[in-house]
């Protein structure tokens, strides 16, 4: 009779291995880890990059400065009409304004400034009322623009008349010739007759400006005279006398004797230069 051999109990190491076998291994063997690393190079790097991307993105979002508030939209103010002529004009607009001002002068010289009407100006100029109001806001605005136009026209022609002359004596003579020609052709006397109030206000308005304009034109002449004579001239006084002479001839025409009067003005200036009182 034989005795049955009992199977040996598993050792402690076998028991431990048996318990780990059914589930996922908590610790990978060193060889397995090395093999996995060789099988998928860069896999851990890719995973690390993917894990780091959201974090970096969140950092960038937090680091991004807050957007500045949008600037408040500027509210355009409505254009306010000041009554002045447009600063920039094309040729067509300039021609239209010149036509309106020329018509205004003719109407004023015929019937006076008080009786001028916008309707008459539009009809005589061949324009619509809408075109008129594009450049002038009212009848007073038109008359004011006409005054500026005649003032600027006078000064522009003065500068043009003396422009070619550089010699001081010739330049002064050119000024005297211009004044004589202006008084010969000027319609200011007619304006004074048909619109005395308007003409008087206009003369008062341009008086001081004209004095300064004559000073500018005659400045090279005065410079040469002072250097030549070794004296100091009262330039403003001389120019004021010239302007007052023009206005006095408009009011009280000298007629055929005006040429002699211009020579008297010249002698008067020479007298100032010499410091002597001229005798008759």
C-alpha positions as a Python dict, from the first residue, in 0.01 Angstrom:
ca = {
    (1, 'X'): (0, 0, 0),
    (2, 'X'): (142, 318, -110),
    (3, 'X'): (102, 654, 52),
    (4, 'X'): (-40, 946, -168),
    (5, 'X'): (203, 1226, -216),
    (6, 'X'): (58, 1562, -115),
    (7, 'X'): (127, 1850, -347),
    (8, 'X'): (361, 2109, -214),
    (9, 'X'): (219, 2445, -116),
    (10, 'X'): (333, 2727, -338),
    (11, 'X'): (605, 2938, -204),
    (12, 'X'): (555, 3296, -94),
    (13, 'X'): (712, 3431, -417),
    (14, 'X'): (477, 3219, -629),
    (15, 'X'): (176, 3341, -430),
    (16, 'X'): (274, 3696, -478),
    (17, 'X'): (322, 3646, -851),
    (18, 'X'): (-15, 3472, -875),
    (19, 'X'): (-192, 3755, -706),
    (20, 'X'): (-40, 4016, -945),
    (21, 'X'): (-99, 3819, -1259),
    (22, 'X'): (-477, 3858, -1300),
    (23, 'X'): (-481, 4241, -1284),
    (24, 'X'): (-278, 4514, -1459),
    (25, 'X'): (75, 4527, -1335),
    (26, 'X'): (125, 4816, -1098),
    (27, 'X'): (500, 4820, -1161),
    (28, 'X'): (651, 4751, -1500),
    (29, 'X'): (961, 4550, -1508),
    (30, 'X'): (1279, 4738, -1601),
    (31, 'X'): (1319, 4539, -1917),
    (32, 'X'): (964, 4599, -2027),
    (33, 'X'): (1002, 4973, -1965),
    (34, 'X'): (1318, 4990, -2170),
    (35, 'X'): (1160, 4788, -2450),
    (36, 'X'): (854, 5014, -2458),
    (37, 'X'): (1073, 5320, -2469),
    (38, 'X'): (1268, 5178, -2764),
    (39, 'X'): (953, 5071, -2946),
    (40, 'X'): (791, 5420, -2937),
    (41, 'X'): (1058, 5689, -2939),
    (42, 'X'): (914, 6035, -2887),
    (43, 'X'): (582, 5903, -2763),
    (44, 'X'): (641, 6036, -2417),
    (45, 'X'): (760, 6366, -2565),
    (46, 'X'): (441, 6394, -2773),
    (47, 'X'): (235, 6322, -2470),
    (48, 'X'): (427, 6579, -2271),
    (49, 'X'): (379, 6841, -2546),
    (50, 'X'): (7, 6765, -2566),
    (51, 'X'): (-24, 6797, -2191),
    (52, 'X'): (176, 7117, -2183),
    (53, 'X'): (-11, 7285, -2472),
    (54, 'X'): (-334, 7357, -2283),
    (55, 'X'): (-138, 7483, -1988),
    (56, 'X'): (73, 7714, -2204),
    (57, 'X'): (-240, 7834, -2381),
    (58, 'X'): (-402, 7912, -2050),
    (59, 'X'): (-91, 8105, -1949),
    (60, 'X'): (-98, 8301, -2272),
    (61, 'X'): (-462, 8385, -2225),
    (62, 'X'): (-399, 8504, -1873),
    (63, 'X'): (-92, 8707, -1981),
    (64, 'X'): (-276, 8878, -2268),
    (65, 'X'): (-341, 9241, -2168),
    (66, 'X'): (-697, 9352, -2144),
    (67, 'X'): (-824, 9513, -2462),
    (68, 'X'): (-831, 9892, -2446),
    (69, 'X'): (-1178, 10041, -2454),
    (70, 'X'): (-1285, 10147, -2801),
    (71, 'X'): (-1251, 10523, -2850),
    (72, 'X'): (-1574, 10709, -2844),
    (73, 'X'): (-1696, 10791, -3191),
    (74, 'X'): (-1658, 11156, -3270),
    (75, 'X'): (-1983, 11325, -3338),
    (76, 'X'): (-1954, 11551, -3637),
    (77, 'X'): (-2079, 11898, -3564),
    (78, 'X'): (-2308, 12046, -3822),
    (79, 'X'): (-2139, 12294, -4050),
    (80, 'X'): (-2199, 12650, -3941),
    (81, 'X'): (-2217, 12905, -4217),
    (82, 'X'): (-2006, 13206, -4133),
    (83, 'X'): (-2092, 13412, -4436),
    (84, 'X'): (-1735, 13402, -4569),
    (85, 'X'): (-1653, 13283, -4918),
    (86, 'X'): (-1535, 12922, -4952),
    (87, 'X'): (-1166, 12883, -4890),
    (88, 'X'): (-1103, 12643, -5178),
    (89, 'X'): (-1281, 12709, -5506),
    (90, 'X'): (-1259, 12537, -5839),
    (91, 'X'): (-1261, 12736, -6161),
    (92, 'X'): (-1634, 12696, -6215),
    (93, 'X'): (-1718, 12819, -5866),
    (94, 'X'): (-1475, 13109, -5901),
    (95, 'X'): (-1632, 13212, -6230),
    (96, 'X'): (-1980, 13195, -6078),
    (97, 'X'): (-1880, 13413, -5783),
    (98, 'X'): (-1706, 13663, -6012),
    (99, 'X'): (-2023, 13684, -6222),
    (100, 'X'): (-2238, 13743, -5913),
    (101, 'X'): (-2008, 14016, -5783),
    (102, 'X'): (-1990, 14189, -6122),
    (103, 'X'): (-2370, 14185, -6144),
    (104, 'X'): (-2391, 14321, -5790),
    (105, 'X'): (-2170, 14614, -5884),
    (106, 'X'): (-2384, 14700, -6185),
    (107, 'X'): (-2706, 14687, -5983),
    (108, 'X'): (-2559, 14899, -5703),
    (109, 'X'): (-2432, 15162, -5946),
    (110, 'X'): (-2773, 15178, -6113),
    (111, 'X'): (-3014, 15175, -5819),
    (112, 'X'): (-2803, 15187, -5502),
    (113, 'X'): (-2716, 14931, -5237),
    (114, 'X'): (-3044, 14965, -5048),
    (115, 'X'): (-3255, 14848, -5340),
    (116, 'X'): (-3052, 14548, -5440),
    (117, 'X'): (-3240, 14219, -5419),
    (118, 'X'): (-3125, 13860, -5439),
    (119, 'X'): (-3387, 13789, -5706),
    (120, 'X'): (-3248, 14066, -5930),
    (121, 'X'): (-2893, 13940, -5883),
    (122, 'X'): (-2997, 13585, -5974),
    (123, 'X'): (-3188, 13695, -6284),
    (124, 'X'): (-2912, 13924, -6410),
    (125, 'X'): (-2644, 13662, -6342),
    (126, 'X'): (-2846, 13380, -6500),
    (127, 'X'): (-2829, 13157, -6193),
    (128, 'X'): (-3083, 12995, -5963),
    (129, 'X'): (-3149, 13099, -5606),
    (130, 'X'): (-3006, 12769, -5491),
    (131, 'X'): (-2677, 12849, -5663),
    (132, 'X'): (-2673, 13193, -5501),
    (133, 'X'): (-2724, 13053, -5151),
    (134, 'X'): (-2444, 12808, -5211),
    (135, 'X'): (-2201, 13101, -5186),
    (136, 'X'): (-2385, 13376, -4996),
    (137, 'X'): (-2616, 13342, -4700),
    (138, 'X'): (-2800, 13672, -4731),
    (139, 'X'): (-2809, 14014, -4894),
    (140, 'X'): (-2582, 14156, -4624),
    (141, 'X'): (-2338, 13871, -4681),
    (142, 'X'): (-2333, 13959, -5052),
    (143, 'X'): (-2264, 14328, -4986),
    (144, 'X'): (-1991, 14239, -4739),
    (145, 'X'): (-1827, 14008, -4992),
    (146, 'X'): (-1855, 14278, -5259),
    (147, 'X'): (-1671, 14525, -5032),
    (148, 'X'): (-1388, 14279, -4974),
    (149, 'X'): (-1374, 14205, -5344),
    (150, 'X'): (-1330, 14572, -5441),
    (151, 'X'): (-1068, 14625, -5169),
    (152, 'X'): (-864, 14323, -5275),
    (153, 'X'): (-898, 14417, -5640),
    (154, 'X'): (-756, 14764, -5573),
    (155, 'X'): (-456, 14630, -5382),
    (156, 'X'): (-387, 14355, -5636),
    (157, 'X'): (-376, 14608, -5917),
    (158, 'X'): (-147, 14832, -5713),
    (159, 'X'): (103, 14550, -5661),
    (160, 'X'): (82, 14458, -6028),
    (161, 'X'): (148, 14818, -6135),
    (162, 'X'): (468, 14861, -5931),
    (163, 'X'): (598, 14505, -5968),
    (164, 'X'): (829, 14565, -6268),
    (165, 'X'): (1009, 14858, -6104),
    (166, 'X'): (1305, 14797, -5873),
    (167, 'X'): (1456, 15145, -5882),
    (168, 'X'): (1309, 15337, -5585),
    (169, 'X'): (1238, 15658, -5778),
    (170, 'X'): (1077, 15469, -6065),
    (171, 'X'): (874, 15264, -5820),
    (172, 'X'): (741, 15576, -5650),
    (173, 'X'): (651, 15727, -5985),
    (174, 'X'): (469, 15405, -6074),
    (175, 'X'): (260, 15445, -5756),
    (176, 'X'): (167, 15800, -5854),
    (177, 'X'): (75, 15685, -6205),
    (178, 'X'): (-142, 15409, -6062),
    (179, 'X'): (-328, 15652, -5835),
    (180, 'X'): (-386, 15890, -6126),
    (181, 'X'): (-515, 15609, -6348),
    (182, 'X'): (-740, 15479, -6070),
    (183, 'X'): (-900, 15819, -6021),
    (184, 'X'): (-946, 15850, -6396),
    (185, 'X'): (-1123, 15516, -6435),
    (186, 'X'): (-1266, 15453, -6089),
    (187, 'X'): (-1639, 15412, -6039),
    (188, 'X'): (-1612, 15499, -5672),
    (189, 'X'): (-1750, 15846, -5740),
    (190, 'X'): (-2062, 15695, -5896),
    (191, 'X'): (-2096, 15466, -5595),
    (192, 'X'): (-2075, 15768, -5365),
    (193, 'X'): (-2359, 15936, -5557),
    (194, 'X'): (-2606, 15647, -5574),
    (195, 'X'): (-2524, 15479, -5241),
    (196, 'X'): (-2363, 15744, -5015),
    (197, 'X'): (-2412, 15556, -4688),
    (198, 'X'): (-2275, 15233, -4827),
    (199, 'X'): (-1982, 15411, -4995),
    (200, 'X'): (-1892, 15603, -4678),
    (201, 'X'): (-1889, 15283, -4470),
    (202, 'X'): (-1678, 15115, -4735),
    (203, 'X'): (-1420, 15398, -4738),
    (204, 'X'): (-1397, 15387, -4359),
    (205, 'X'): (-1356, 15012, -4365),
    (206, 'X'): (-1067, 15005, -4612),
    (207, 'X'): (-888, 15320, -4495),
    (208, 'X'): (-638, 15179, -4243),
    (209, 'X'): (-583, 14863, -4445),
    (210, 'X'): (-500, 15072, -4752),
    (211, 'X'): (-249, 15277, -4552),
    (212, 'X'): (-64, 14961, -4453),
    (213, 'X'): (-79, 14824, -4809),
    (214, 'X'): (82, 15139, -4944),
    (215, 'X'): (351, 15111, -4676),
    (216, 'X'): (430, 14759, -4791),
    (217, 'X'): (451, 14863, -5156),
    (218, 'X'): (663, 15171, -5084),
    (219, 'X'): (889, 15007, -4825),
    (220, 'X'): (1184, 14965, -5070),
    (221, 'X'): (1142, 15329, -5172),
    (222, 'X'): (1147, 15452, -4812),
    (223, 'X'): (1451, 15237, -4735),
    (224, 'X'): (1647, 15389, -5024),
    (225, 'X'): (1543, 15744, -4941),
    (226, 'X'): (1639, 15711, -4574),
    (227, 'X'): (1977, 15567, -4665),
    (228, 'X'): (2035, 15832, -4928),
    (229, 'X'): (1934, 16127, -4708),
    (230, 'X'): (2041, 15993, -4371),
    (231, 'X'): (1699, 16066, -4223),
    (232, 'X'): (1405, 15876, -4075),
    (233, 'X'): (1071, 15914, -4252),
    (234, 'X'): (727, 15894, -4100),
    (235, 'X'): (618, 15626, -4343),
    (236, 'X'): (270, 15586, -4207),
    (237, 'X'): (204, 15959, -4234),
    (238, 'X'): (316, 15974, -4597),
    (239, 'X'): (97, 15676, -4691),
    (240, 'X'): (-197, 15815, -4499),
    (241, 'X'): (-168, 16142, -4693),
    (242, 'X'): (-170, 15947, -5021),
    (243, 'X'): (-486, 15757, -4921),
    (244, 'X'): (-656, 16074, -4802),
    (245, 'X'): (-565, 16240, -5130),
    (246, 'X'): (-739, 15959, -5320),
    (247, 'X'): (-1053, 15986, -5108),
    (248, 'X'): (-1062, 16365, -5134),
    (249, 'X'): (-1040, 16347, -5512),
    (250, 'X'): (-1331, 16102, -5515),
    (251, 'X'): (-1535, 16343, -5307),
    (252, 'X'): (-1417, 16664, -5476),
    (253, 'X'): (-1282, 16580, -5823),
    (254, 'X'): (-984, 16784, -5934),
    (255, 'X'): (-1076, 16730, -6300),
    (256, 'X'): (-819, 16831, -6557),
    (257, 'X'): (-594, 16972, -6287),
    (258, 'X'): (-539, 16629, -6132),
    (259, 'X'): (-215, 16578, -6325),
    (260, 'X'): (-79, 16895, -6173),
    (261, 'X'): (-201, 16776, -5835),
    (262, 'X'): (-3, 16455, -5869),
    (263, 'X'): (310, 16658, -5937),
    (264, 'X'): (231, 16859, -5627),
    (265, 'X'): (214, 16540, -5426),
    (266, 'X'): (553, 16446, -5563),
    (267, 'X'): (696, 16784, -5471),
    (268, 'X'): (548, 16748, -5123),
    (269, 'X'): (735, 16420, -5072),
    (270, 'X'): (1058, 16573, -5201),
    (271, 'X'): (1007, 16856, -4957),
    (272, 'X'): (980, 16606, -4673),
    (273, 'X'): (1301, 16442, -4787),
    (274, 'X'): (1496, 16766, -4809),
    (275, 'X'): (1364, 16906, -4483),
    (276, 'X'): (1277, 17232, -4650),
    (277, 'X'): (942, 17403, -4693),
    (278, 'X'): (860, 17452, -5059),
    (279, 'X'): (771, 17804, -5168),
    (280, 'X'): (513, 17898, -5428),
}
